Amino acid sequence: MYQSVDDRPETTVAILPKNRGLATAAADAFGASSPCADTRRAFARGEDIPMLASELARRGRGVVAYTGCDLLEEWLAAGNRLDPRLDTVIIPWNDPAARFGKPALCAIAPRDYTLPERGIVRAAYCARYPTLAQQYLATLATAERSIEPIAIGGTVENALAYGMADLMIDIVLTGGTIDAMDLEIVEVIFRSDLAMLVTR
């Protein structure tokens, strides 16, 4: 019979991400950490894990949770704080197939694109990163140039492909998609490792 994480408060809760690429890295790290036998696994979106880990730690539960440093940084940048019972351990993400060796949040534009000196620049961004994206876009705005942000929940590159945006902000792993679409990386905003949140 299924038990919620509150049924056995003495059990450590291991929260693993469901996000595709992140899930593989987290599963490897979780297996390598040799968790105690009395650990209950739970699964959540990586962007929700900092909040869930903090709430469980606040309730006095043992927690070991994995998410991307990018998602943790986004959550913190939005004004949230981890419960003081949690420590953050950074696990290097070394992927030889990745363009930067790890996932990277990047500003991307059509090849040879130049920001106009004045007018409106439409910027699509992955909806998982509203705060990091807005912080970066604020650096592009001037008295003569305004930025129109567009949150995209799915395939962000479609905003460029269909002329909805002038540039975009999204995670780059291998970079194969942007190469195929003749796009280029304008700037790397954040390189992401794996973050383990664990109760003391």
N, C-alpha and C positions, 0 to 999 in steps of 0.2 A: 504494500500500500504506500502511496506517495506521502511523504512528509514534507511540510514546508520547512524553511530554514529556521523557523522559530520553535519547531517541535522538540528539538534537542539542543538546548542552549550551550551544552558543554562541547558540542562538535564545532571544529573549525570549518568555516565556510571558504571554499576555494571558488572564486568567481572568475570564469574564463570567458573571453570574448567570442562572439559569434561571427564577427566580421571576417571575411574570407582569409585574406593574407595574414591578418593579425592573429587569427585563431591558430594557425600553424606555428607561428613563432611562440605564442603563449603556451601551446601544448608541449612544445619541445622544452621550454624553460620550466614548466610545471613538472614534467617528467624528470628533468635533471635535478630538481630541488629535493627529490625524495620526501614528499609530504608524509606526515604521520598517517597511520592507518585510519584514525578517526577523523577523516576529512570528508565533508559533503560537498560535492560539486554543484555549482549553479552556473547558468550561462546567461549572458546579457550582451547587449550592444556595447562595444568598447567605449562609446561616448557617455554611457550611463554608469559605467563601472566606478569612477571616482565617487559619485554620489552614493551608490549602493554600499561601497566599502566603508565610507564615512558613517553612514547610518548604522550599519551593523556594528562597527567599532564603538559608536556612541552607546549602543545598547549593551556593550560589554562582551560581544562575540569575538572569538578569534577569527581573523580574516587573512587570507592571502589572495590577492586579486591582481590581474594582469590587464594592462591596457597600453596603448601607444603613448609615448611621451607627447606627441602632438595633441592627442585627445585630452590628456591630462592638462597640458598647458592651456588649451582652449577653455576647459572647465574652470581653471584657476583665473585665467584672464577675464572671465565673465564676472569675477568678484566672489567666487566660492572659495572655501577653505577646507582642507582635509582635517578630519578629526585628529587632535593631537596624539591620540594613541597609535596612529599609523606612521610608519616609517616608509620612505620612498627609496627603493633600490633600483638604480638604472642598470639594465642589462643591455650591453652593446648589441646592436642589430647589424650583423655583418652578412650581407647578401651579395655575392659576387655577380649576380645577374642584375642587380639594381644599379641604375645610372650613378647614384651617389653612394652606393654601398648600403643604403637603407632607404626607407620611404622619405620623401621630401615634399613639403608643401611649397609649391612654386607659383610664381606669376608667369603666365604663358600667353603668347600672342602669335599672330601670323608672322611668318618669317619676314624680316626687314620692317616690321611695324615700328613706327615712331610716334610717341605721344604728341598730340597736338599742343601747341602753346596755349590755345584758348578753346573754349567750347565745352561740350559734354563728352565724357568718356564713359561708355557703358562697360561695366566690369561684372562678369558672372563669377560666382564663387560657389564652391561646394557647401551646402547648407550645414554640414557638420562643423564648419569653422567660421561662424559668424563674427566672433570677436577678433580672432587673429586676422581674418580677411579685412574687416573694417579698419583695424589698426594699420594694416599695410596700405590700404587704399587712401587713408587719410594723409599718408606721406606723399601721395601723388597729386593731391588737390592744391591748387593755387588760387589766387584772386581771380585769375582769368580762366582757370580750368576747373570744372566741377566733375565729380565722379558720381555716376549713377549705379549703385550696387544692385545686382540681381541674384537672389538666392536660387540655386538649382539643387533639387533633391536627388536627381538621377545623374545622367551622363552630361557632365558640365561642358564637354567639348562640343556638344550639339549647339550650344549657344553661339559658338564661333562659326560652326559649319553652316548655320542657317541665318547668319548675319544679325543675331539678336544682341551680340556683345562685341566689343573691340578687343578685349582681353579677358583672361579668366584666371582663377586661382583654384588649384586642385592638387591632389597628391600625385606625384610621379614616382613610379617604381622603376620599370625598365625603360620607359620613355618610348616604347614601340608605337603607341597610339599617336603621340604628338609627332613623331617622325613621319608616320604614314599620312598624317594630315598636313604636312609641311608647316608645322608650328615650331616655335622655338621658346626655350626657357629664357625669360627676361631677367628673373631674379629668383634665387632660392630664399624662401622666407623662413623655413624651419626644417631642420633635419631631425628625424624621429628615431629614437631607440625604443626599447620596450621598458615600461615602468612596472615594477612589482610593488604593490602596496601591501604592507604586512603589519599586523599588530605586534607591538613590543611584547 
